[in-house]
């Protein structure tokens, strides 16, 4: 698909858009070169189309220069270290229709035990049901495996691999994370300029580091539920779970087992028993996987955001799935660790007290621990980290226009899309730099940190990081930011602008507190626009 338009910054511009789901093709753009910087005086539809065209050009450059993360060899397992005995072939079946019996997936642990007791070679998970296979030879079952989307073929382990649970005086902990919590597995997609800036990722790694270093806990197993990497440099293998070693920010690497929902469920159900199981996210799928695959005395769901099955901010809208999510998070064995008092109060209010909560600031497990935090030595910029619509991009752009003599520094992270960078670079007093784990270099150049968030910040880790280095933080004063910014006089309220992540809309004329009361919890999610141009714009929004 081609589109052409003219403007006073150059001749006819011709941009060729890719088809749905395709990544940018370096040879796709034809015709005269686009301007290096977005002209500030271009407005309306022309500006919008020019922004998308320039962002697409930047995508082409990024993917042409992208470096594939180096995947390290997994470190050897200790003799006493937990490992899955069952192996699972993802999207495979064998001898379909030849069922010896079937049970619901909730009874998977019993079905696996039955297979081992009776010498059956394995079973198949499909559509929430476990189908037992009559064959007794694992080799025969494996050789007969054929592709079947959505099916998981579980292969019985060698009886010699059975290991009795070891006695320990320490508290055994299993952690369920996702691909988003680690640099090696986080997905870099179209429109992104960086995969840094994921506060939940850094908090999750701080939690793992704290558990691994404690003399009172034993990190029995780390499971990585990967629901994104179907293709790419580290696609999920057909046979899993996969043994991997993952780097931990500020700590030693940890061994983990990475797989799809079916691979982790099939391998762990009935085999992984601990004292406490922790899910880094409160998503329905994560809670379901944790409760079904890990046998524990207590379960913990980490609450890092408001994507919940009650209140107006959750991304899931299907009534059946919302009901299941509520059942999971209201389980009597479950406690939700909330990263701010506001989140505690929000959960208590909207769940009508049915969810057990506990306040757990990231400082509680050493997130901010450091021997030496350097103070700013060259304060020059008003800095915004993660410029994006939810983080107050619109406010920063207006400030840059109103204050031409003030220098702004914008640090692009996983929140920032190329479309946002195009708009930022149009301003001569805005400098854009890529994010990295070395934030001290940024903080040392910062005079004031700006946090004009327009969405539901559950806390605001960056605010505390900056204040520990002696920096003033000017922020909005709603939700968790009210707790993260210690100086109330530097909190701007009320702000009558709200970013609705579910609909991708900017709501004008009401505050977050007012939006919380007025928004319909059942409002539909915004569907992607049809046509190649719409797809490109959606990926950047």
Secondary structure, 3 states (H helix, E strand, C coil): CEEEEEECCEEEEEEECCCCCCCCCCCCCEECCCCCCCCCCCCHHHHHHHHHHHHHHHHHHHHHHCCCCCCCCCCCCCCCCCCCCCEEEEEEECCCCCEEEEEEHHHHHHHHHHHHHHCCCEEEEECCEEEEECCCCHHHHHHCCEEEEEEEEEECCCHHHCCCCCCCCCEEEEEEEEHHHCCCCCCCCCCECCCCCCHHHHHHHHHHHHHHHCCCEEEEEEEEECCCCCCCCCCCCCEECEEEEECCCCCCCEEEEEECHHHHHHHHCCCEEEEEEEECCCCHHHHHHHHHHEEEEEEEEEECCCCCCCCCCCCCCCHHHHHHHHHHHCCCCEEEEECCHHHHHHHHHHCCCCCCEEECCHHHHCCCCCCCCCCCCCCCEEEEECCCCCCCHHHHHHHHHHCCCCCEEEEECCCCEHHHHHHHHCCCCEEEEECCCCCHHHHCCEEEEEECCCCCCCCCHHHHHHHCCCCEEEEECCCCHHHHCCCHHHEECCCCEEEECCCCEEEECCCHHHHHHHCCCCCCCCCCCCCHHHHHHHHHC
